[in-house]
Amino acid sequence: MNSTPPLESGSRGLVIGLGFATTTLMWALGYLAFMQPGLAMGEIVFAAELLVLAIGGFFAGRLLGTVAAGVWTGLISAAVNLLVVGSLFGRGEDGSMLASGIAWVAGLFVVSALLGGLGAAIGRRCFEPNRSGRIAPASFFSLVAAGTVFVLIVTGGLVTGMEAGLAVPDWPNSFGHNMLLYPLSEMKGGIFYEHAHRLYGMLVGVTAITLLVMVFKYDGRGWVRGFAGMTFLMVCVQGLMGGLRVTGEFTTSQTEVDPSTAFAVAHGVFGQLTFAAFVALATVSSRRWRDSASPAVSIPEEDGDRHWSSMLLAALLIQLFLGACYRHFATPALDGAPAPVPPAWAMYGHLTFSLVALVTALVAGLRAKARREVGVPMVPGLGRTVNLLVGIQFTLGVLAFIATVLRKTTEIPIWELVPTSAHQANGALLLGAAAALFACIRRFEAPSKHR
């Protein structure tokens, strides 16, 4: 085996991204395991998470050609996983939590490094020297961050769908515990959905801080750095609104709280805006955006493309607000209380305006797809993506509405939870694609000279 050289600057950026991506996938698998607890499921997920570590190392070896890249991918993943280690270990046989914690942490780092290195040893056989040079570290990490935010949105949608938003009565603590030390063994029922969403919020916060550092290191454009700073602030505001949704004010009390539905709506809407911002950041920091040598293409109907992409964003935001109002105003104000009747204006507004959003997305997407004929980069592919996602979104919306109408009990059946949660998650993807299309049209299509 050849000696493994030290990682260069760009390589380190890719390895950091792979480490965070590995962790995000591991957390997603763990979330699924807690949704269906049991010994068999736990063993399957544990094996799958070990496999994910090896896969992360495999891609590190394939991109960078060294075992060291895989080892570092595993170590970075282990470092990020420290966010949940405190909730996993119990007291040692002598009553010492310190001894148990040291064992958990040591095992985490050793196993992660070994599996990452093993995966890299296999992946380096497919190494192509020029492959990693085509990937911008800041853009790659922005995509990883967007994926992490997307998982957070999915878990948040499940919190609302399971009517578990107030299952944990205090914030930033959880039943008086430090959030990172609350025992996973007590995360059952609605408590699991609410507390797991908080832990994902912590992961997104760490990811956002790292992304800010990555952009400042690998992208010298001042406006992109400013954009990255804005996304970081958006994550902070989003987390604050999530906490105030539970307490209504700054307090650590478990009883003196005043849950806020207004903050719940704002939290739901702003979360998807934050995801769209991360997608847009990944777009503007990509190699294709930065390295395109050709000037913006002049198109006679270009102004129409700009107008339609703007109207699409506006339509999706209005539809998002109406949907959030319908979901949150129909959620019980207190855990276990009967759900109120959702406001008719939100329900009928969301249903009616869906047709406006559908038509706007179809027109904007079809116009973007047509730009392939004149060689506009990125825009045609995003147009196809918008058309595909809006078709899926409309179908899921119909299924979610039917499932909601058919339910006659207070218990939420799986056949309602799946389409409603998928509708909310796909809506985030659609908004992200629309944000990327909005940015790319302004980058690759020249504005009209007759304005």
QUIKAZI-V765215 format. One record per residue. N is the residue number from 1. RES is the residue in three letters. OMEGA is omega in degrees with one decimal (NA if undefined). Layout:
n=[N;N]
res=[RES;RES]
omega=[OMEGA;OMEGA]
//
This chain:
n=[1;2;3;4;5;6;7;8;9;10;11;12;13;14;15;16;17;18;19;20;21;22;23;24;25;26;27;28;29;30;31;32;33;34;35;36;37;38;39;40;41;42;43;44;45;46;47;48;49;50;51;52;53;54;55;56;57;58;59;60;61;62;63;64;65;66;67;68;69;70;71;72;73;74;75;76;77;78;79;80;81;82;83;84;85;86;87;88;89;90;91;92;93;94;95;96;97;98;99;100;101;102;103;104;105;106;107;108;109;110;111;112;113;114;115;116;117;118;119;120;121;122;123;124;125;126;127;128;129;130;131;132;133;134;135;136;137;138;139;140;141;142;143;144;145;146;147;148;149;150;151;152;153;154;155;156;157;158;159;160;161;162;163;164;165;166;167;168;169;170;171;172;173;174;175;176;177;178;179;180;181;182;183;184;185;186;187;188;189;190;191;192;193;194;195;196;197;198;199;200;201;202;203;204;205;206;207;208;209;210;211;212;213;214;215;216;217;218;219;220;221;222;223;224;225;226;227;228;229;230;231;232;233;234;235;236;237;238;239;240;241;242;243;244;245;246;247;248;249;250;251;252;253;254;255;256;257;258;259;260;261;262;263;264;265;266;267;268;269;270;271;272;273;274;275;276;277;278;279;280;281;282;283;284;285;286;287;288;289;290;291;292;293;294;295;296;297;298;299;300;301;302;303;304;305;306;307;308;309;310;311;312;313;314;315;316;317;318;319;320;321;322;323;324;325;326;327;328;329;330;331;332;333;334;335;336;337;338;339;340;341;342;343;344;345;346;347;348;349;350;351;352;353;354;355;356;357;358;359;360;361;362;363;364;365;366;367;368;369;370;371;372;373;374;375;376;377;378;379;380;381;382;383;384;385;386;387;388;389;390;391;392;393;394;395;396;397;398;399;400;401;402;403;404;405;406;407;408;409;410;411;412;413;414;415;416;417;418;419;420;421;422;423;424;425;426;427;428;429;430;431;432;433;434;435;436;437;438;439;440;441;442;443;444;445;446;447;448;449;450;451]
res=[MET;ASN;SER;THR;PRO;PRO;LEU;GLU;SER;GLY;SER;ARG;GLY;LEU;VAL;ILE;GLY;LEU;GLY;PHE;ALA;THR;THR;THR;LEU;MET;TRP;ALA;LEU;GLY;TYR;LEU;ALA;PHE;MET;GLN;PRO;GLY;LEU;ALA;MET;GLY;GLU;ILE;VAL;PHE;ALA;ALA;GLU;LEU;LEU;VAL;LEU;ALA;ILE;GLY;GLY;PHE;PHE;ALA;GLY;ARG;LEU;LEU;GLY;THR;VAL;ALA;ALA;GLY;VAL;TRP;THR;GLY;LEU;ILE;SER;ALA;ALA;VAL;ASN;LEU;LEU;VAL;VAL;GLY;SER;LEU;PHE;GLY;ARG;GLY;GLU;ASP;GLY;SER;MET;LEU;ALA;SER;GLY;ILE;ALA;TRP;VAL;ALA;GLY;LEU;PHE;VAL;VAL;SER;ALA;LEU;LEU;GLY;GLY;LEU;GLY;ALA;ALA;ILE;GLY;ARG;ARG;CYS;PHE;GLU;PRO;ASN;ARG;SER;GLY;ARG;ILE;ALA;PRO;ALA;SER;PHE;PHE;SER;LEU;VAL;ALA;ALA;GLY;THR;VAL;PHE;VAL;LEU;ILE;VAL;THR;GLY;GLY;LEU;VAL;THR;GLY;MET;GLU;ALA;GLY;LEU;ALA;VAL;PRO;ASP;TRP;PRO;ASN;SER;PHE;GLY;HIS;ASN;MET;LEU;LEU;TYR;PRO;LEU;SER;GLU;MET;LYS;GLY;GLY;ILE;PHE;TYR;GLU;HIS;ALA;HIS;ARG;LEU;TYR;GLY;MET;LEU;VAL;GLY;VAL;THR;ALA;ILE;THR;LEU;LEU;VAL;MET;VAL;PHE;LYS;TYR;ASP;GLY;ARG;GLY;TRP;VAL;ARG;GLY;PHE;ALA;GLY;MET;THR;PHE;LEU;MET;VAL;CYS;VAL;GLN;GLY;LEU;MET;GLY;GLY;LEU;ARG;VAL;THR;GLY;GLU;PHE;THR;THR;SER;GLN;THR;GLU;VAL;ASP;PRO;SER;THR;ALA;PHE;ALA;VAL;ALA;HIS;GLY;VAL;PHE;GLY;GLN;LEU;THR;PHE;ALA;ALA;PHE;VAL;ALA;LEU;ALA;THR;VAL;SER;SER;ARG;ARG;TRP;ARG;ASP;SER;ALA;SER;PRO;ALA;VAL;SER;ILE;PRO;GLU;GLU;ASP;GLY;ASP;ARG;HIS;TRP;SER;SER;MET;LEU;LEU;ALA;ALA;LEU;LEU;ILE;GLN;LEU;PHE;LEU;GLY;ALA;CYS;TYR;ARG;HIS;PHE;ALA;THR;PRO;ALA;LEU;ASP;GLY;ALA;PRO;ALA;PRO;VAL;PRO;PRO;ALA;TRP;ALA;MET;TYR;GLY;HIS;LEU;THR;PHE;SER;LEU;VAL;ALA;LEU;VAL;THR;ALA;LEU;VAL;ALA;GLY;LEU;ARG;ALA;LYS;ALA;ARG;ARG;GLU;VAL;GLY;VAL;PRO;MET;VAL;PRO;GLY;LEU;GLY;ARG;THR;VAL;ASN;LEU;LEU;VAL;GLY;ILE;GLN;PHE;THR;LEU;GLY;VAL;LEU;ALA;PHE;ILE;ALA;THR;VAL;LEU;ARG;LYS;THR;THR;GLU;ILE;PRO;ILE;TRP;GLU;LEU;VAL;PRO;THR;SER;ALA;HIS;GLN;ALA;ASN;GLY;ALA;LEU;LEU;LEU;GLY;ALA;ALA;ALA;ALA;LEU;PHE;ALA;CYS;ILE;ARG;ARG;PHE;GLU;ALA;PRO;SER;LYS;HIS;ARG]
omega=[179.3;176.3;-177.5;-177.2;177.0;-177.9;175.6;-173.9;-179.7;178.7;178.1;178.9;179.1;179.8;177.4;177.7;179.2;178.2;178.9;178.7;177.9;-179.5;-179.9;179.6;177.8;179.2;178.8;178.1;177.3;177.9;178.7;-179.5;-179.7;176.1;178.0;-174.9;179.3;-176.1;-177.2;179.4;179.5;179.6;179.4;-178.6;178.0;178.0;179.3;179.1;174.0;178.2;178.8;176.9;178.3;179.0;175.7;176.5;178.7;-179.2;175.4;178.1;-179.7;-178.8;-169.7;171.4;-179.7;174.4;179.7;179.5;178.4;178.1;180.0;175.2;177.8;-179.2;178.3;177.0;178.9;179.8;179.3;180.0;174.9;178.4;-178.0;-177.3;-178.7;179.5;-177.7;-172.5;176.1;179.5;177.0;-177.4;179.0;179.2;-176.8;175.3;-178.2;-178.6;178.8;-179.7;179.1;179.4;178.8;-176.1;179.6;178.7;179.4;-176.9;-178.3;-178.5;-179.2;179.5;-178.8;-178.9;176.2;178.2;178.0;178.0;179.8;178.8;176.7;-176.0;-177.5;176.7;178.2;-174.7;172.2;-171.8;-175.1;-174.4;-175.7;-179.3;-179.9;-177.2;176.4;-176.7;-178.2;179.7;179.6;-179.9;175.8;177.3;177.2;179.0;177.7;177.4;178.0;177.3;179.3;177.0;177.4;178.2;178.6;179.8;176.5;176.9;178.1;175.1;178.9;-178.7;179.1;179.8;-176.2;-174.7;-178.6;-179.2;173.9;-166.8;-177.0;178.9;9.1;175.0;173.9;-174.5;177.9;178.9;163.0;-173.2;-175.9;-178.5;179.9;-172.9;177.4;-179.8;180.0;-179.1;-178.6;177.4;-178.5;178.9;178.7;-176.2;-178.0;-175.8;177.3;177.1;177.7;179.1;176.0;176.1;176.0;178.2;178.5;178.5;177.6;178.8;-179.2;177.2;179.4;178.6;179.3;177.9;-178.4;-179.3;179.3;-179.5;-169.9;-179.5;-175.5;-178.6;-175.8;-176.7;176.8;176.1;176.7;178.0;178.0;176.4;178.8;179.2;177.1;178.0;177.9;177.8;178.9;179.8;-179.9;178.3;179.0;178.9;177.3;178.1;-179.8;174.2;-178.1;-171.6;-177.2;178.9;-179.0;179.1;175.1;-179.2;175.8;-175.9;-178.1;-178.1;179.7;-176.1;-173.9;175.2;178.7;176.6;177.4;178.3;-179.1;179.1;-179.9;-179.3;-175.0;177.3;179.2;174.3;178.3;176.7;179.1;178.5;177.5;177.6;178.6;178.0;176.4;-179.8;-174.7;178.7;-178.6;177.6;-176.0;177.2;-173.5;-169.6;179.7;-175.6;-176.3;176.8;177.9;-176.3;178.0;-177.8;-178.8;-177.0;-173.3;179.9;177.0;177.3;179.0;179.9;-177.6;178.2;176.3;179.1;178.7;178.0;-180.0;-179.6;-179.5;179.1;177.2;179.8;177.3;179.6;180.0;178.7;179.0;177.8;-179.2;-176.1;-172.0;176.9;176.8;-179.8;-179.8;179.9;177.4;-177.3;178.9;179.5;178.8;-178.4;177.4;176.4;-179.1;-178.9;-177.3;-177.8;179.4;-178.5;-177.6;176.4;179.2;179.5;-177.1;-175.7;176.7;177.9;177.0;179.6;179.9;-178.4;180.0;179.9;179.7;-179.3;-179.9;179.6;179.7;176.6;-180.0;178.7;-177.9;-178.8;175.8;-177.4;-179.5;171.9;177.0;-179.3;169.0;-174.0;-178.8;179.4;177.3;175.9;177.5;179.6;178.7;179.4;179.4;-176.0;-179.6;174.7;177.2;-177.5;-179.8;178.7;179.1;178.2;178.2;-179.9;179.7;179.6;179.1;-179.2;-179.7;-179.2;-176.1;-177.3;-179.2;-176.6;176.8;177.8;-176.4;-179.0;-178.7;-178.7;169.7;-176.5;-176.0;-178.5;-179.9;179.3;178.4;178.2;179.8;-179.3;179.1;175.5;176.7;177.5;179.4;178.7;177.5;177.9;178.9;178.3;177.8;177.7;178.1;-178.9;-175.3;177.1;179.9;177.5;-169.7;177.2;-175.7;178.2;-179.0;178.4;-175.5;178.4;NA]
//
